[in-house]
Amino acid sequence: MSPIALPHDAKAGPTKSEVRAVVRSKLALESDDHFAEVGSCTGAVTIEAAQRAGRVTALERKSERLETTERNLAANEESVRADVELRNAEAPAGLPDDADALFLGGSRNFEAVLDHAVETAIDRVVMNVSRLEVAGRAAAAFRERDLLREIVQFQVSHGYELAGATSFDADNPVYMLVGSATSDEDGDGTETVADGGEATR
């Protein structure tokens, strides 16, 4: 997968590259997947998904951010292989009914979005949260809908030179909720539960 360029900025900033790497892993997009995104902002996740999936539908409620998504998408057109549709809409309105994977980059209306994921049986759902209280509410919402498969908390630090040595600046922690609205079966007779173990039968 080609590195992406983000020459056009949005005040909210892109999802950090290290976080995107984990998102990619959890979404596990294939060439025939339809990927849906809520809150495209700079288009960083949109573009990386469009390098892997067959179709991408990206929603952004703020028109100026959607324009930034569009401009950054155009800057990466040589590496994009998916059919991409950008929609100026506030989720869950505008979400497709046939998505295989869904990414929520923000928490606005997330419960209604999760209801849509359940109603349309989306196979992979990933939500990023930066605030602890919202993470707690999101975890409860995932569990109430029998969506939750995993919660990951991680923090990235970047080194910088300080007095001839290396110190680190830490980014804010990210809480990542991973779920599915399809069967729990792994294909080996076991069932995945939220703590990463196996459910008893």
Secondary structure, 3 states (H helix, E strand, C coil): CCCCCCCCCCCCCCCCHHHHHHHHHHHCCCCCCEEEEECCCCCHHHHHHHCCCCEEEEECCCHHHHHHHHHHHHHCCCCCCCEEEEECCCCCCCCCCCCCEEEECCCCCHHHHHHHHHHCCCCEEEEEECCHHHHHHHHHHHHHCCCEEEEEEECCEEEEEECCEEEEEECCCEEEEEECCCCCECCCCCEECCCCCECCC
